[in-house]
Amino acid sequence: MSNRLLKSGLIVSCMTFLSRILGLVRDVVVANLMGAGAAADVFFFANKIPNFLRRLFAEGAFAQAFIPVLTEVSSEGDKDAMKQFVAKVSGTLGVIVTVVTFFGVIGSPVVTALFGAGWFMEYLNDEPQGAKFELASLMLKITFPYLMFISLAGLTGAILNTLNQFAVSAFTPVLLNVAIISCAIFMADTFDEPGFALAWGVFIGGIVQFAFQLPFLYRAGLLVKPQWGWSDPKVTKVRKLMIPALFGVSVGQINLLFDTFIASFLVTGSISWLYYSDRLLEFPLGLFGIAIATVILPTLSRNHVTNDAKGFSANIDWALRIVCLLGIPAAAGLMILAEPMLIVLFKRGEFTALDATLASYSLIAYATGLLSFMLIKVLAPGFFSRQDTKTPVKYGIWCMASNMLFNLIFAIPFGYLGLAIATSLSATMNAGLLYSKLHRLGVYQVSSGTLRFLAKVMLSSLIMATGLLYYRPAITSWLAWSPGTQMAQLAIMISGAGAVFLVSAVALGIRPRQLLSKAIQVN
C-alpha cells in the first residue's frame, strides 16, 4: 500500500512542483509590477477573498465531505448509481456557487467593507487610504467569479482523485499561473492600474482550469448532465458532512482572512509582506503536505469502508513520516534563508530590499508552524475519511478563537509579524488536538519506530541548519551581487543543505525501505 501511495504522492508532488515554480514566476512578475505598495495590497486582497471561498467550496470542505461518500458509492460497483450521484452533486454545487458568485459580484463593496474594514473607515472619513476601498471593490467584481469556475474544477478533480487519477487535478493550478502571467505581460499596459490585468488573469484562469478537466471526466465516463439534488439521500449526506467541514478544514484560511482584516488597519505594505512570505511557505506546504493529503484521503476512505483498521493506522503513520522527513528540514531552511530567498526572487522593480527584509520576518514566523500546517493536512483526513466532520470543527472553533487572542497579544507590539506568529501558534494547537483525539479513539498512535525515525530527522535537520548558518553569506553580500550571482549562490546553498541533510540522515540510519515497505509496522 505504501508503495502505491508513494507513487501517487510523487505524481502529485511533481505536478505541484511545476505549479509552484510557475507560481513563483507569477509572484516575481507581480512584485516587479507592483512591489509591496498600496496597489499590491489591493490586488492581494481582491484575490484572497475568492481563494478563501475556493478552499471551502472546492479544495477544502467539499472535497473532504464528497470523496468519502463517493468512495462509498463506488465500492457498491453500480456505475449508473455513481453517475446519478455525480449528476446531482454537480447540479446542486453548481447552483449554490453560482448564487454565491452573483451576490458576491453585486455586493463587492459590502464584502470589501467587511474584510477590509480599515480601508472602509478611511473611505468614510475621506482620507487618502480610502482609495484602496474603491479600487478593491471594483477589482473584486472581476476576481469573484473565479469561485464558480474553480469550485466546479474542484468537483471534477475530486472525482478523478477518487479514481486514482491524481495528475490531472494536480496539474490544473499550472493553468491559473500561466493565465495570470500572460495577462500581466500582455495586458498591464492597457490599464491605468496594472492590478486589473492580474484580476482578469484570475478570471480567465478559473475558466481554463475547469475546461481542462472536462475531457478527462468524459473519458472516465462521468461527464453527466447536472441535476438539482438537494434532497437526495447521498447529496444530503455530503451536505451534512460539509456544513461542519466548511469551518473545520478551513481554520487556517479563516485565520489568514482575519489577519487580512487586522492588517488593513496596519501600515501600507503589511498585507503584501504577509502575502510574499506566505507564498514561499506555500511552496513546501503544497509540494509535500497537500500532495500527501490529496492521495491519503481516498485511501483512508477505502480503509474505513472495508473495516481495515490496521491499514488505516499504517497509512496515517506512513503519511506522518513523509511530511516530517520533508517538512522539518524545509522549515529549517526557510527560517535560515528567508531573506536571501526573498531578495533573489522578488527584489526588482517596485519591490525593495526593505520589503524583502520585512517580509523575511513574517516568513520566519510562518516557517515555525510549517510542520504543524502539514500535520493538519495528514491528520484531518483521519476524521473526514471516517465521515466525522464534527471533531475537526470543534477543534477549529477553539483554534480560531485562540488565533484571535494570539493576534491581540502579538499584533499590538509586533504589527504584521504578530499576525504570522499567531497563525503558526494556532496551527500547532490544531495539529496537537487532532492527534490527541485520534490517539484517544484508538484509531492512530505514533509507533515507536516512527518516533525513532523523527528523532533522526530532527538531528539531521539540526546538522543541516548548523551548516547553513555557518556558510550563509552576509545580507550585504547578497545585495551587492548581480542577480545571476545571487541565484547561483542560493542554488548552491539549497543543494548543499539538501546534500548535508541526506548524508546525515543516511549516517543516522534512515533507509528508503522505511518509506517503501508494503506495510508500515506499527510497533
LUMVEX-572160 format. One record per residue (C-alpha): residue in three letters; x, y, z. Coordinates in steps of 0.001 Angstrom, whole numbers, plus 500000, padded with zeros to 6 digits. Layout:
! LUMVEX-572160
<rec "ALA" <X Y Z>>
...
END
This chain:
! LUMVEX-572160
<rec "MET" <500000 500000 500000>>
<rec "SER" <502777 502419 500910>>
<rec "ASN" <504460 501849 497532>>
<rec "ARG" <501288 502836 495671>>
<rec "LEU" <500718 505823 497936>>
<rec "LEU" <504297 506985 497470>>
<rec "LYS" <503971 506686 493691>>
<rec "SER" <500733 508686 493733>>
<rec "GLY" <502292 511201 496099>>
<rec "LEU" <505279 511641 493790>>
<rec "ILE" <502982 512239 490825>>
<rec "VAL" <501066 514915 492712>>
<rec "SER" <504300 516414 494050>>
<rec "CYS" <505788 516670 490553>>
<rec "MET" <502683 518387 489216>>
<rec "THR" <502546 520618 492276>>
<rec "PHE" <506247 521432 491899>>
<rec "LEU" <505605 522663 488364>>
<rec "SER" <502670 524708 489609>>
<rec "ARG" <504685 526200 492483>>
<rec "ILE" <507561 527114 490160>>
<rec "LEU" <505156 528957 487880>>
<rec "GLY" <503546 530420 490986>>
<rec "LEU" <506905 531867 492000>>
<rec "VAL" <507363 533207 488471>>
<rec "ARG" <503927 534787 488769>>
<rec "ASP" <504840 536376 492102>>
<rec "VAL" <508106 537667 490652>>
<rec "VAL" <506102 539300 487850>>
<rec "VAL" <503648 540788 490360>>
<rec "ALA" <506458 542030 492635>>
<rec "ASN" <508200 543658 489687>>
<rec "LEU" <504944 545223 488533>>
<rec "MET" <503582 546487 491844>>
<rec "GLY" <506060 545793 494653>>
<rec "ALA" <504559 545879 498153>>
<rec "GLY" <502675 549161 497925>>
<rec "ALA" <499020 550126 498016>>
<rec "ALA" <498201 548648 494567>>
<rec "ALA" <499694 545302 495546>>
<rec "ASP" <497757 545291 498817>>
<rec "VAL" <494509 545812 496875>>
<rec "PHE" <495144 543019 494353>>
<rec "PHE" <496159 540511 497024>>
<rec "PHE" <493010 541418 498945>>
<rec "ALA" <490767 541022 495881>>
<rec "ASN" <492416 537688 495087>>
<rec "LYS" <492298 536367 498648>>
<rec "ILE" <488509 536534 499114>>
<rec "PRO" <487514 534173 496239>>
<rec "ASN" <490511 531968 497047>>
<rec "PHE" <489306 531671 500618>>
<rec "LEU" <485852 530616 499401>>
<rec "ARG" <487517 528249 496920>>
<rec "ARG" <489119 526417 499843>>
<rec "LEU" <485645 525997 501321>>
<rec "PHE" <483677 525004 498223>>
<rec "ALA" <486363 523270 496190>>
<rec "GLU" <489605 522017 497715>>
<rec "GLY" <488594 522057 501360>>
<rec "ALA" <485305 521201 502967>>
<rec "PHE" <483566 519962 499836>>
<rec "ALA" <486335 517535 498884>>
<rec "GLN" <486624 516263 502447>>
<rec "ALA" <482883 515549 502572>>
<rec "PHE" <482412 514405 498962>>
<rec "ILE" <485291 511932 498484>>
<rec "PRO" <484358 509549 501364>>
<rec "VAL" <480735 509370 500147>>
<rec "LEU" <481806 508933 496509>>
<rec "THR" <484163 506158 497625>>
<rec "GLU" <481269 504517 499421>>
<rec "VAL" <479062 504710 496308>>
<rec "SER" <481911 503491 494093>>
<rec "SER" <482517 500459 496331>>
<rec "GLU" <478977 499253 495571>>
<rec "GLY" <480031 498636 491945>>
<rec "ASP" <476964 500267 490370>>
<rec "LYS" <478237 502648 487664>>
<rec "ASP" <474755 504066 486976>>
<rec "ALA" <474307 504920 490660>>
<rec "MET" <477690 506640 490642>>
<rec "LYS" <476725 508683 487554>>
<rec "GLN" <473447 509683 489178>>
<rec "PHE" <475250 510738 492339>>
<rec "VAL" <477786 512821 490395>>
<rec "ALA" <474982 514445 488384>>
<rec "LYS" <473054 515506 491470>>
<rec "VAL" <476121 516704 493371>>
<rec "SER" <477374 518739 490400>>
<rec "GLY" <473955 520294 489812>>
<rec "THR" <473486 521194 493464>>
<rec "LEU" <477005 522579 493907>>
<rec "GLY" <476745 524445 490599>>
<rec "VAL" <473570 526279 491615>>
<rec "ILE" <474932 527162 495059>>
<rec "VAL" <478263 528595 493859>>
<rec "THR" <476518 530464 491021>>
<rec "VAL" <474193 532177 493506>>
<rec "VAL" <477087 532953 495870>>
<rec "THR" <479101 534351 492960>>
<rec "PHE" <476212 536537 491801>>
<rec "PHE" <475731 538097 495216>>
<rec "GLY" <479496 538395 495662>>
<rec "VAL" <479846 540416 492463>>
<rec "ILE" <476813 542607 493189>>
<rec "GLY" <477758 543081 496826>>
<rec "SER" <481507 543506 496394>>
<rec "PRO" <481507 546845 498297>>
<rec "VAL" <479901 545108 501278>>
<rec "VAL" <482413 542242 501139>>
<rec "THR" <485271 544720 500907>>
<rec "ALA" <483937 546734 503846>>
<rec "LEU" <483592 543543 505880>>
<rec "PHE" <487093 542185 505338>>
<rec "GLY" <488887 545474 504678>>
<rec "ALA" <487316 547480 507486>>
<rec "GLY" <490393 549659 507875>>
<rec "TRP" <490157 550829 504278>>
<rec "PHE" <486401 551331 504610>>
<rec "MET" <486878 553589 507630>>
<rec "GLU" <489438 555611 505661>>
<rec "TYR" <486920 555858 502811>>
<rec "LEU" <484147 557129 505105>>
<rec "ASN" <486490 559778 506509>>
<rec "ASP" <487652 560897 503041>>
<rec "GLU" <491250 560041 503865>>
<rec "PRO" <493874 559109 501196>>
<rec "GLN" <493834 555387 502001>>
<rec "GLY" <490109 555351 501210>>
<rec "ALA" <491013 554916 497548>>
<rec "LYS" <492031 551351 498418>>
<rec "PHE" <488422 550567 499334>>
<rec "GLU" <487056 551809 496000>>
<rec "LEU" <489745 550011 493996>>
<rec "ALA" <489318 546762 495912>>
<rec "SER" <485521 546812 495483>>
<rec "LEU" <485864 547178 491728>>
<rec "MET" <488628 544592 491399>>
<rec "LEU" <486667 542066 493468>>
<rec "LYS" <483897 542152 490840>>
<rec "ILE" <486408 540681 488381>>
<rec "THR" <488048 538115 490647>>
<rec "PHE" <484927 536837 492458>>
<rec "PRO" <483604 534706 489529>>
<rec "TYR" <486780 532643 489892>>
<rec "LEU" <484951 530968 492776>>
<rec "MET" <482318 529469 490477>>
<rec "PHE" <484740 528029 487942>>
<rec "ILE" <487294 526702 490421>>
<rec "SER" <484589 525085 492568>>
<rec "LEU" <483390 523083 489578>>
<rec "ALA" <487017 522289 488747>>
<rec "GLY" <487435 521129 492341>>
<rec "LEU" <484450 518787 491913>>
<rec "THR" <485874 517191 488766>>
<rec "GLY" <489283 516931 490422>>
<rec "ALA" <487805 515178 493466>>
<rec "ILE" <486091 512650 491173>>
<rec "LEU" <489320 511963 489286>>
<rec "ASN" <491284 511647 492549>>
<rec "THR" <488806 509041 493778>>
<rec "LEU" <489557 507121 490572>>
<rec "ASN" <493291 507420 491402>>
<rec "GLN" <493858 509868 488516>>
<rec "PHE" <495757 512399 490610>>
<rec "ALA" <497928 514017 487917>>
<rec "VAL" <495107 515938 486187>>
<rec "SER" <493850 517924 489168>>
<rec "ALA" <497404 518404 490441>>
<rec "PHE" <498436 519929 487085>>
<rec "THR" <495383 522201 486828>>
<rec "PRO" <496786 525080 489007>>
<rec "VAL" <499577 525474 486451>>
<rec "LEU" <496989 526910 484068>>
<rec "LEU" <495977 529626 486542>>
<rec "ASN" <499579 530765 486866>>
<rec "VAL" <500003 530779 483085>>
<rec "ALA" <496854 532903 482733>>
<rec "ILE" <497943 535467 485347>>
<rec "ILE" <501499 535713 483965>>
<rec "SER" <500190 536113 480406>>
<rec "CYS" <497732 538842 481382>>
<rec "ALA" <500421 540644 483395>>
<rec "ILE" <502767 540659 480413>>
<rec "PHE" <500312 541450 477629>>
<rec "MET" <497557 543457 479337>>
<rec "ALA" <499207 545502 482109>>
<rec "ASP" <499885 548484 479826>>
<rec "THR" <496229 548678 478781>>
<rec "PHE" <495074 549643 482298>>
<rec "ASP" <495878 552701 484387>>
<rec "GLU" <496098 550304 487333>>
<rec "PRO" <498069 547120 486377>>
<rec "GLY" <496312 545168 489107>>
<rec "PHE" <493270 544907 486823>>
<rec "ALA" <495303 542876 484328>>
<rec "LEU" <496136 540439 487110>>
<rec "ALA" <492478 540309 488155>>
<rec "TRP" <491439 539363 484623>>
<rec "GLY" <494148 536717 484692>>
<rec "VAL" <492465 535183 487733>>
<rec "PHE" <489086 535242 485955>>
<rec "ILE" <490430 533615 482778>>
<rec "GLY" <492461 531121 484801>>
<rec "GLY" <489316 529840 486525>>
<rec "ILE" <487600 529153 483188>>
<rec "VAL" <490643 527385 481746>>
<rec "GLN" <491124 525203 484843>>
<rec "PHE" <487547 523948 484703>>
<rec "ALA" <487539 523370 480925>>
<rec "PHE" <490855 521478 481053>>
<rec "GLN" <489480 518689 483274>>
<rec "LEU" <486258 518021 481348>>
<rec "PRO" <487806 515723 478668>>
<rec "PHE" <489326 513537 481391>>
<rec "LEU" <485984 513329 483160>>
<rec "TYR" <484371 512368 479835>>
<rec "ARG" <486931 509642 479271>>
<rec "ALA" <486180 508276 482732>>
<rec "GLY" <482504 508053 481750>>
<rec "LEU" <481377 510509 484425>>
<rec "LEU" <480701 513673 482418>>
<rec "VAL" <476974 513769 483070>>
<rec "LYS" <474175 516326 482850>>
<rec "PRO" <473898 518177 486187>>
<rec "GLN" <470696 517738 488175>>
<rec "TRP" <469313 519521 491208>>
<rec "GLY" <469530 517051 494079>>
<rec "TRP" <469326 518945 497358>>
<rec "SER" <467075 516301 498969>>
<rec "ASP" <468791 513228 497503>>
<rec "PRO" <469964 510970 500395>>
<rec "LYS" <473567 510824 499214>>
<rec "VAL" <473697 514550 498491>>
<rec "THR" <472131 515193 501883>>
<rec "LYS" <474873 513078 503441>>
<rec "VAL" <477537 515159 501671>>
<rec "ARG" <475753 518333 502718>>
<rec "LYS" <475580 517308 506353>>
<rec "LEU" <479236 516321 506357>>
<rec "MET" <480213 519509 504552>>
<rec "ILE" <478464 522014 506807>>
<rec "PRO" <480781 521486 509801>>
<rec "ALA" <483718 520816 507486>>
<rec "LEU" <483182 524248 505942>>
<rec "PHE" <484678 525563 509136>>
<rec "GLY" <486852 522739 510392>>
<rec "VAL" <489008 522160 507316>>
<rec "SER" <489467 525865 506625>>
<rec "VAL" <490551 527145 510020>>
<rec "GLY" <493923 528131 508620>>
<rec "GLN" <492299 530082 505796>>
<rec "ILE" <489882 531803 508162>>
<rec "ASN" <492829 532777 510323>>
<rec "LEU" <494639 534219 507294>>
<rec "LEU" <491492 536128 506333>>
<rec "PHE" <491229 537503 509850>>
<rec "ASP" <494887 538508 509533>>
<rec "THR" <493951 540450 506399>>
<rec "PHE" <491179 542199 508320>>
<rec "ILE" <493625 543319 511025>>
<rec "ALA" <496358 544144 508503>>
<rec "SER" <494006 546596 506781>>
<rec "PHE" <494453 548754 509915>>
<rec "LEU" <498265 548484 509807>>
<rec "VAL" <500839 550335 507726>>
<rec "THR" <500720 550115 503949>>
<rec "GLY" <502616 547032 502820>>
<rec "SER" <501533 544783 505691>>
<rec "ILE" <499206 542674 503524>>
<rec "SER" <501870 542393 500818>>
<rec "TRP" <504669 541379 503212>>
<rec "LEU" <502436 538672 504646>>
<rec "TYR" <501454 537597 501135>>
<rec "TYR" <505001 537212 499807>>
<rec "SER" <506148 535307 502886>>
<rec "ASP" <503051 533089 502760>>
<rec "ARG" <503751 532323 499094>>
<rec "LEU" <507183 530936 499956>>
<rec "LEU" <505651 528933 502793>>
<rec "GLU" <503054 527527 500393>>
<rec "PHE" <505810 526090 498200>>
<rec "PRO" <506852 523244 500551>>
<rec "LEU" <503357 523037 502050>>
<rec "GLY" <501780 522410 498657>>
<rec "LEU" <504631 520301 497366>>
<rec "PHE" <504690 517944 500339>>
<rec "GLY" <501784 518451 502752>>
<rec "ILE" <498898 518979 500336>>
<rec "ALA" <500263 516373 497910>>
<rec "ILE" <500299 513688 500594>>
<rec "ALA" <496873 514765 501897>>
<rec "THR" <495459 514530 498367>>
<rec "VAL" <496408 510873 497963>>
<rec "ILE" <495800 509797 501558>>
<rec "LEU" <492092 510747 501814>>
<rec "PRO" <490725 508327 499155>>
<rec "THR" <492959 505572 500575>>
<rec "LEU" <491831 506127 504161>>
<rec "SER" <488220 506235 502953>>
<rec "ARG" <488675 502794 501373>>
<rec "ASN" <490306 501512 504571>>
<rec "HIS" <487300 502715 506527>>
<rec "VAL" <484728 501257 504100>>
<rec "THR" <486486 497844 504219>>
<rec "ASN" <486973 497986 508015>>
<rec "ASP" <490755 497745 507612>>
<rec "ALA" <491780 499354 510916>>
<rec "LYS" <495401 498173 510670>>
<rec "GLY" <495793 499573 507163>>
<rec "PHE" <494131 502819 508250>>
<rec "SER" <496631 503325 511081>>
<rec "ALA" <499601 502258 508952>>
<rec "ASN" <498722 504711 506187>>
<rec "ILE" <498477 507646 508599>>
<rec "ASP" <501804 506570 510094>>
<rec "TRP" <503346 506462 506624>>
<rec "ALA" <501992 509924 505788>>
<rec "LEU" <503293 511333 509053>>
<rec "ARG" <506787 510008 508335>>
<rec "ILE" <506782 511517 504859>>
<rec "VAL" <505668 515006 505902>>
<rec "CYS" <508140 515085 508800>>
<rec "LEU" <511001 513869 506597>>
<rec "LEU" <510296 516719 504182>>
<rec "GLY" <508729 519348 506419>>
<rec "ILE" <511270 519596 509240>>
<rec "PRO" <514323 520349 507057>>
<rec "ALA" <512187 522593 504819>>
<rec "ALA" <511131 524677 507832>>
<rec "ALA" <514747 524994 508999>>
<rec "GLY" <515861 526042 505531>>
<rec "LEU" <513098 528636 505189>>
<rec "MET" <513979 530235 508510>>
<rec "ILE" <517698 530498 507761>>
<rec "LEU" <517431 531506 504087>>
<rec "ALA" <514279 533647 504388>>
<rec "GLU" <515804 536997 503459>>
<rec "PRO" <518162 535707 500724>>
<rec "MET" <515269 533873 499041>>
<rec "LEU" <513047 536954 499095>>
<rec "ILE" <515890 539085 497717>>
<rec "VAL" <516637 536638 494900>>
<rec "LEU" <513013 536086 493932>>
<rec "PHE" <511384 539471 494364>>
<rec "LYS" <513903 542329 494742>>
<rec "ARG" <513376 544090 491449>>
<rec "GLY" <511141 546787 490059>>
<rec "GLU" <508882 548126 492816>>
<rec "PHE" <509931 545520 495405>>
<rec "THR" <512768 546962 497509>>
<rec "ALA" <515446 545492 499775>>
<rec "LEU" <513489 546836 502758>>
<rec "ASP" <510403 544937 501567>>
<rec "ALA" <512491 541751 501427>>
<rec "THR" <513749 542298 504964>>
<rec "LEU" <510297 542988 506381>>
<rec "ALA" <508726 540048 504540>>
<rec "SER" <511513 537750 505803>>
<rec "TYR" <510443 538357 509406>>
<rec "SER" <506925 537071 508755>>
<rec "LEU" <508323 534173 506697>>
<rec "ILE" <510422 533059 509665>>
<rec "ALA" <507347 533240 511891>>
<rec "TYR" <505259 531260 509396>>
<rec "ALA" <508040 528677 508985>>
<rec "THR" <507896 527817 512683>>
<rec "GLY" <504416 526467 512004>>
<rec "LEU" <505157 524727 508682>>
<rec "LEU" <505264 521227 510166>>
<rec "SER" <502020 521906 512029>>
<rec "PHE" <500310 523012 508814>>
<rec "MET" <501499 519785 507162>>
<rec "LEU" <500394 517593 510065>>
<rec "ILE" <496901 519079 509922>>
<rec "LYS" <496735 518061 506252>>
<rec "VAL" <497595 514481 507248>>
<rec "LEU" <495635 514141 510486>>
<rec "ALA" <492366 515810 509428>>
<rec "PRO" <491687 513151 506745>>
<rec "GLY" <491814 510628 509590>>
<rec "PHE" <488468 512098 510666>>
<rec "PHE" <486959 513030 507293>>
<rec "SER" <487596 509561 505832>>
<rec "ARG" <485552 508151 508739>>
<rec "GLN" <482814 510687 507903>>
<rec "ASP" <483474 512509 511165>>
<rec "THR" <483481 516227 510427>>
<rec "LYS" <482274 517358 513841>>
<rec "THR" <485539 516728 515693>>
<rec "PRO" <487716 518896 513412>>
<rec "VAL" <485151 521690 513501>>
<rec "LYS" <485075 521647 517295>>
<rec "TYR" <488836 521940 517427>>
<rec "GLY" <488679 524513 514655>>
<rec "ILE" <486480 526755 516758>>
<rec "TRP" <488917 526516 519658>>
<rec "CYS" <491890 527268 517429>>
<rec "MET" <490249 530193 515658>>
<rec "ALA" <489350 531720 518998>>
<rec "SER" <492936 531146 520130>>
<rec "ASN" <494241 532738 516945>>
<rec "MET" <492175 535849 517587>>
<rec "LEU" <493540 536007 521109>>
<rec "PHE" <497104 535482 519860>>
<rec "ASN" <496535 538245 517281>>
<rec "LEU" <495567 540689 520020>>
<rec "ILE" <498560 539648 522115>>
<rec "PHE" <501204 539790 519386>>
<rec "ALA" <499849 542256 516783>>
<rec "ILE" <499904 545217 519142>>
<rec "PRO" <503661 545082 519859>>
<rec "PHE" <504802 543387 516630>>
<rec "GLY" <502310 544541 513966>>
<rec "TYR" <502057 542286 510891>>
<rec "LEU" <504763 539984 512343>>
<rec "GLY" <502491 539274 515292>>
<rec "LEU" <499807 538057 512876>>
<rec "ALA" <502193 535461 511435>>
<rec "ILE" <503247 534335 514914>>
<rec "ALA" <499594 533906 515931>>
<rec "THR" <498798 531856 512823>>
<rec "SER" <501664 529434 513492>>
<rec "LEU" <500737 529042 517152>>
<rec "SER" <497095 528264 516380>>
<rec "ALA" <498146 525740 513704>>
<rec "THR" <500368 523951 516231>>
<rec "MET" <497489 523826 518681>>
<rec "ASN" <495190 522436 515974>>
<rec "ALA" <497612 519652 514984>>
<rec "GLY" <498094 518681 518631>>
<rec "LEU" <494356 518442 519274>>
<rec "LEU" <493735 516339 516152>>
<rec "TYR" <496437 513832 517054>>
<rec "SER" <495355 513673 520675>>
<rec "LYS" <491793 512782 519642>>
<rec "LEU" <492886 510088 517168>>
<rec "HIS" <495032 508606 519920>>
<rec "ARG" <492195 508633 522465>>
<rec "LEU" <489834 506985 519979>>
<rec "GLY" <492352 504203 519426>>
<rec "VAL" <492382 504998 515708>>
<rec "TYR" <496023 506019 515481>>
<rec "GLN" <499064 506213 517717>>
<rec "VAL" <502558 507152 516588>>
<rec "SER" <504605 503969 516509>>
<rec "SER" <507874 503689 518427>>
<rec "GLY" <509605 503110 515096>>
<rec "THR" <508239 506408 513786>>
<rec "LEU" <509362 508235 516932>>
<rec "ARG" <512906 506966 516390>>
<rec "PHE" <512614 507959 512737>>
<rec "LEU" <511531 511511 513701>>
<rec "ALA" <514413 511867 516157>>
<rec "LYS" <516855 511048 513355>>
<rec "VAL" <515149 513525 511010>>
<rec "MET" <515360 516282 513618>>
<rec "LEU" <519036 515618 514290>>
<rec "SER" <519792 515567 510551>>
<rec "SER" <517938 518869 510179>>
<rec "LEU" <519919 520380 513038>>
<rec "ILE" <523193 519376 511372>>
<rec "MET" <521961 520886 508095>>
<rec "ALA" <520852 524123 509810>>
<rec "THR" <524219 524479 511560>>
<rec "GLY" <525998 524214 508229>>
<rec "LEU" <523686 526770 506622>>
<rec "LEU" <524219 529272 509427>>
<rec "TYR" <527983 528871 509203>>
<rec "TYR" <528289 529227 505425>>
<rec "ARG" <525467 531697 504723>>
<rec "PRO" <526894 534951 503294>>
<rec "ALA" <526015 538266 504922>>
<rec "ILE" <522954 540102 503580>>
<rec "THR" <525179 542959 502403>>
<rec "SER" <526891 540468 500085>>
<rec "TRP" <523578 539279 498668>>
<rec "LEU" <522559 542863 497924>>
<rec "ALA" <525904 543624 496279>>
<rec "TRP" <525833 540609 493941>>
<rec "SER" <524315 540610 490471>>
<rec "PRO" <521023 538698 490007>>
<rec "GLY" <522879 535836 488319>>
<rec "THR" <525336 535513 491189>>
<rec "GLN" <522501 535691 493712>>
<rec "MET" <520620 532848 492039>>
<rec "ALA" <523755 530727 491710>>
<rec "GLN" <524661 531250 495358>>
<rec "LEU" <521124 530428 496524>>
<rec "ALA" <521098 527272 494398>>
<rec "ILE" <524419 526218 495923>>
<rec "MET" <523148 526862 499443>>
<rec "ILE" <519914 524908 498907>>
<rec "SER" <521500 521968 497101>>
<rec "GLY" <524351 521859 499618>>
<rec "ALA" <521892 521890 502515>>
<rec "GLY" <519917 519084 500890>>
<rec "ALA" <523065 517022 500436>>
<rec "VAL" <524136 517534 504049>>
<rec "PHE" <520667 516516 505261>>
<rec "LEU" <520610 513357 503134>>
<rec "VAL" <524125 512288 504164>>
<rec "SER" <523327 512950 507802>>
<rec "ALA" <520040 511023 507567>>
<rec "VAL" <521715 508007 505979>>
<rec "ALA" <524555 508130 508518>>
<rec "LEU" <521977 508124 511322>>
<rec "GLY" <520279 505040 509898>>
<rec "ILE" <517341 506337 507823>>
<rec "ARG" <516761 503977 504895>>
<rec "PRO" <514372 504085 501898>>
<rec "ARG" <512779 500808 502990>>
<rec "GLN" <511320 502665 505964>>
<rec "LEU" <509157 504570 503486>>
<rec "LEU" <508746 501997 500717>>
<rec "SER" <507689 498946 502671>>
<rec "LYS" <504325 497413 501737>>
<rec "ALA" <503039 497843 505265>>
<rec "ILE" <504495 500093 507904>>
<rec "GLN" <504881 498145 511095>>
<rec "VAL" <503120 499809 513990>>
<rec "ASN" <505090 498681 516997>>
END
